[in-house]
Amino acid sequence: MKVAVASLEESHFDQLLGVADRVARERRYLAILEAPPPEHAFAFYRSVIADGQCHVALIDERVVGWCDILPSFGQARRHVGTLGIGIVPEFRGRGLGAQLLVTAIDVAWARGLTRIELSVREDNLPAKALYERLGFKLEGVLKRSMLVDSKYYDCHFMALLR
């Protein structure tokens, strides 16, 4: 089994959309509950390729996860990026998340970012532990931040400073 982390390329788009849809439909990890239509997703993917803002995890050249750190809106926040990550269930717990995060963080610092933010649902303890292991600090709790199937969830707001 060949494991790799690579910058997102157009050849990954179809597989990445499938991965994003699988993770979204778990209804636990992302703010979306299903992937957007391909034309919207592919336009977004093209927008992040230019800066190398998105990386994919590949197992035998098959996309099984992604990590992106997207720039925040506004000139006063141009030093800030927002982290997003997802891995299909059968490949979680194998170190891919850490590999993706380390690669994405290195690229973010090289791009001049000095702060990376994320929010993680309070019941996603493995992700929170990973973020803490990589140096992210809890900055607060976002009460009733997500609403899924008529149930509210708090999210932990975390950041990594350079």
Summary of the structure (lengths in Angstrom):
residues: 162
radius of gyration: 15.1
end to end distance: 34.3
largest distance: 44.3
contacts: 477
relative contact order: 0.15
helix: 36%
strand: 36%
